Amino acid sequence: MRGWWQEIADLVLPADCAGCGRPGVPLCDRCQGALRGPGARRVLPSPVPPGLPVVHAAVDYVDEARAVLLAHKERGALRLAGPLGEALAGAVRAAARGALPRAPGGPPLLLVPVPSARRAVGARGHDPARRIACAAADVLRREGCPTRVPAVLRQRRRVTDQAGLGARQRRANVTGALEAVQGGGRLLVVGPVVLVDDLMTTGASLAEAARAVTEAGGRVVGGAVVAAPPAPVTAAAAGSSGRLRPFASRKRN
């Protein structure tokens, strides 16, 4: 019910730009351009968690892009799912390069979101990663790429809020936390899988999602996120404080 009221309010109430605060528009042209960025690039956390697929990000998690993601995720600005989905679609194209289906009747590309905890979804009133994934799938389908967003992963145990945890702590927190839903294996074998999320920091959640999908019989060809820190975070750098170092990115050739 809360999500329904959020959606109605988001459509009818005046809003300022979620990126820069410009009055009268939910997202101004300049901030839309910031979300498009220079093009998706590979991002590589340090250390790389075991099992992490090759991950591409659409933009750096800074400035306008950070503000827009937070507005969508934490403040329920649901109309931002569209432009965020367009950004994610660019990262998906890079992640699935060579595996993108083109024939309308051929195997679909599967975008599998990293699931949020039920309590987080309840508190926010929506599932940000899934909503953005569905918007990205719409973009790809309009381009002629058959795409599905199967809800096949779930948390099988509670995890601690990742905020404030270092890379090693995050990996320990999520390892073994995900599983495929009953019957999910049948949905995963119909096409190549790209794991998707709104944000990657240490890569621990995406690595755990890759393990769960692979165990269920899916073929993971890559990971795609809207944003990643511009420069990463090593476990050694985090130290006992648990603070993350910046994140490295690798430009696409």
Protein Blocks (a to p, Z undefined) as FASTA:
>chain_A
ZZmmmmmmmmmpccddfklopghiabdfklmmmmnonodcddddddddehiacdddfbdc
ehjlmmmmmmmmmnopaklmmmmmmmmmmmmmmmmgoiacfbfklccdddddddddfklm
mmnopafklmmmmmmmmmmmmnopacddddfbccfbdcddfehpafklmmmmmgokaccd
ehklmmmmmpccddddfbdcklmmmmmmmmmmmmnopacfbdcdfbdcfbdcdfklnmmn
opacdddddddZZ
